[in-house]
Amino acid sequence: MRWGTIILAACLVAAPAYAEVKRDDYRPWEKDIGYARAVRHGDTLYISGVTAQGATVAEQMSNIYAEIGDILKAHGLDSKAVVIETIYTRDIEAVKAAIAIRKQFYVDDVYPAATWVQIERLFDEKQLIEIEIEAAL
C-alpha cells in the first residue's frame, strides 16, 4: 500500500502544469461563427485570421494591420512581438504591390517568419486578404 501511495504522489508531482488558456472575443458574431479573435496560452498570443473592409487589397491590408496593432496593444505588445505571420489572399500580386503597407506595420524593420498563400476565396466573398499571427508575450 505504501508503494502505491508513493508512486501516485510521484506521478502527481511529475504531471505537467498546463498554462491557462484565455480567449478574447472582439465582435458579437465571433461566438456565432465559433472562434475567438485572440487566444493567449502560456507565453504565446494567437490572433485568428483578421479581415477588414476596403475596395482593394491595399485598403484591406492597412485596416487589418490597424486591427492587429490594437489587439497587440491590448496585450501590452507591438509588432516586434510577432514571431510568425500567415497571409491568405485572393491576389498575391496585389499583396506584393502593397509590401510598403506591411513594412509600415513592422517597427524598426523587425519582421516575423512569414508565409503568403494565394487562395480561391475567403469566408466573405468581398474579402481579398486575411492575416493571422502568433506573438510572443
N, C-alpha and C positions, 0 to 999 in steps of 0.2 A: 504494500500500500504506500509505503514511504517513497519508493522509487517512482510510482505513478504520479505522486504529488510533485516530486522534483522534476520529472520530465514535463509535466503540464506547466509548471512555473517557468521552466527554461523556454518552452515554446511561446509562452505569453511574452516573455522578455524579448525574445528574438523576433517576434512578429513585427512587420514593418508598420511604421506610423504613417498613415495616409494624410496628406495635406488636405485642408479644407478646399472644397470647390465652391466658388462664389460666382453666381450668374447674374448678369445685368441685362435688363431689357430697357430699350430706349423708346420704343414705339408700341402702342397697344396691339397692333396687328402681329407683332413678332410671336406672341404666345398663340395666336390663332393659327399661324403657319407652323409653329412648333420649333422655334430655335431661340437662342439667346444671342444678342448682339456681341457681348463680350463675356468671356469666361476666364476667371482667374483660378489657377491651380498651382500651388507652390510658388515658384519664382517665375512663372510664365503667365502672360496675358495673351489670350487668343481672341482675335477680333474676327468675327464672321465676315464673309464677303459683303462689302459695303457697295451699294449702288446709289445713284443720285439722278436727279432730273437734269436736263440740258439737251440742246439740239444736236450737239456734236460730242465726239469722244473727248475732246479737249475740255469742253464745258463740264461734262460729267466727271472727268478726272479731277478737275480743280475742286469741284464740290465734294467729291469723295475724300480727297486728301484733307479738306477742311473738317469734315466729319470725323475722320480717323484722328486728326490732331486734337479735336475736342475730347474724344474718348481717351486718348493717351493722357491728356492734361488732367482729366478727371481721376486718373490713377497716379498722378504725380510724375508723369513721363513726358518725353518729347520723342521726336523721330530717331534720335540716337539709340533709343532702346529697342528699335525694331531689328530683329535678327533675321527674319525671313518674310518675304512678300511674294504673293502669287497674284498675277493679273490675268483675268479671263476677259477676252474681248471678242467682239464680232468683227473687228477690223484692226489687225495687227499693224498695218501700215499707218493708220491714224494714231495708234499708240506711239509708234516710232517718231512720228511728227510732233508729238506732244511731250517728248522727253524733257524739254525745258520746264514744263509744269511739274513733272515728277521731281526733277532736281531741286526745284524751289522748296519742296516739302522737306527734303533731307538736309538737316542742318550741318554746316561745315563739311559738306561732301562726304558724310559718313553714311554709306549705303549698305543695305542688307543683302543677304543672299536672295536671289530673285529668280522667278520663273514667269514667263509670259506665254500665254496659250491662246490661240485663236479657236473659237468655238462657233457653233451654228447659231445658238441663241441663249439668252438668259431667262430668268423667271418671268420677267415682264418683257414683252416684245419691244418696248421702247428703250430698254436698257442696252447700252452699247459696250459697257465696261463694268467689271466688278473687281474689287481689290480686297484681298484677305491678307492679314498679317499675324505674326506672332512676335511678341515683345518680351524682353527680359525685365523683370521687376527689380 
